[in-house]
Every structure is written in C-alpha cells, then in structure tokens.
Amino acid sequence: MPIDSSNPAAFDPFAVPTVTDLLNEIDSWQNPSDEPQTGRISDWEKTSLKPYIRYFKQHVDLVMSEERVKKRLRDEEIGGMAASDQTMDF
C-alpha cells in the first residue's frame, strides 16, 4: 500500500482492504456505465486499490522520467567523449 510521504500520519493500516475484501469487490463489480466495454478492465481497477495504484504509478512515472533525463545526459557525455578527436595513448 503506497503511503503519501507528505502526510504519513494519515495512513491507517487497519483501514486497508484485505485480500478477501478485494476478491469480493472483483466478484461483485459491475460496469458503472451503460456503454459497452471497448477494452479489458484489469481486476485492480475494480477494487478499492485503484486510487493507491494510480498514486504509486504517478510516483514511478516521475522516477522513470527523471532517470531518462539522467541517462540522456550520461549518454551525451559518453557520446561527446567518443566523438571528440582526443584519443588516449598507452
């Protein structure tokens, strides 16, 4: 269960759903709209875990975005060194 690091005191470990709760939510889920399904809905989207998983996904997306920037900078440094006319003689 992801915890909001800006307000950790708000997390109540006794209020999180149990596996049994989640299975019951999946079994009793019905499409809230009258529109036909265009794609498959994951089981986690049918449960009370949905907002927590979305929160965690936002965190992961941010970390991955930052890592892509760092990797690009590293690649440019390495590529810049390799493209330069400077060679090392041993």
C-alpha positions as CSV (number, residue, x, y, z in Angstrom):
1,M,0.0,0.0,0.0
2,P,1.7,3.3,-1.0
3,I,1.8,5.9,1.7
4,D,1.7,9.6,1.0
5,S,5.1,10.8,2.2
6,S,3.8,14.3,2.7
7,N,1.3,13.1,5.3
8,P,2.3,9.7,6.7
9,A,0.2,10.1,9.8
10,A,-2.9,10.0,7.7
11,F,-2.2,6.3,6.8
12,D,-4.3,3.9,8.8
13,P,-3.0,0.3,8.3
14,F,-6.3,-1.0,9.8
15,A,-8.3,0.6,7.1
16,V,-6.6,-1.0,4.1
17,P,-8.6,-3.7,2.3
18,T,-7.8,-7.4,2.9
19,V,-7.4,-9.9,0.2
20,T,-10.9,-11.2,0.9
21,D,-12.3,-7.7,0.5
22,L,-10.5,-7.3,-2.8
23,L,-11.8,-10.6,-4.1
24,N,-15.3,-9.7,-3.1
25,E,-15.0,-6.3,-4.8
26,I,-13.8,-8.0,-8.0
27,D,-16.6,-10.6,-7.9
28,S,-19.3,-8.0,-7.3
29,W,-18.1,-5.4,-9.8
30,Q,-20.4,-4.2,-12.5
31,N,-19.7,-1.7,-15.2
32,P,-20.9,1.7,-13.8
33,S,-21.8,3.0,-17.3
34,D,-24.3,1.7,-19.8
35,E,-21.6,1.8,-22.5
36,P,-20.2,-1.4,-23.8
37,Q,-16.6,-2.3,-22.8
38,T,-14.1,-1.3,-25.5
39,G,-11.2,-2.9,-23.7
40,R,-10.3,-5.2,-20.9
41,I,-10.5,-3.7,-17.4
42,S,-7.8,-5.0,-15.0
43,D,-9.0,-6.6,-11.8
44,W,-7.2,-3.9,-9.7
45,E,-9.3,-1.3,-11.4
46,K,-12.4,-2.9,-10.0
47,T,-11.2,-2.6,-6.4
48,S,-10.6,0.0,-3.7
49,L,-6.9,-0.3,-4.5
50,K,-7.4,1.7,-7.7
51,P,-6.5,5.2,-6.2
52,Y,-3.5,3.8,-4.4
53,I,-2.2,2.1,-7.5
54,R,-2.7,5.3,-9.5
55,Y,-0.8,7.2,-6.9
56,F,2.0,4.7,-7.0
57,K,2.1,4.8,-10.8
58,Q,2.4,8.6,-10.7
59,H,5.4,8.2,-8.4
60,V,7.0,5.5,-10.7
61,D,6.4,7.6,-13.8
62,L,8.1,10.6,-12.1
63,V,11.1,8.5,-11.1
64,M,11.4,7.0,-14.6
65,S,11.2,10.4,-16.2
66,E,14.0,11.7,-14.0
67,E,16.1,8.6,-14.8
68,R,15.5,9.1,-18.6
69,V,16.9,12.7,-18.3
70,K,19.9,11.5,-16.3
71,K,20.5,8.6,-18.8
72,R,20.3,11.0,-21.7
73,L,22.9,13.3,-20.1
74,R,25.2,10.4,-19.4
75,D,24.8,9.2,-23.0
76,E,25.6,12.7,-24.3
77,E,28.7,12.8,-22.1
78,I,29.9,9.4,-23.3
79,G,28.9,10.2,-26.9
80,G,30.7,13.5,-26.7
81,M,33.8,12.0,-25.5
82,A,33.7,9.3,-28.1
83,A,33.1,11.8,-30.9
84,S,36.0,14.0,-29.9
85,D,39.3,13.8,-31.6
86,Q,41.1,13.1,-28.3
87,T,42.5,9.6,-28.0
88,M,44.4,8.1,-25.2
89,D,47.7,6.5,-25.9
90,F,49.0,3.8,-23.7
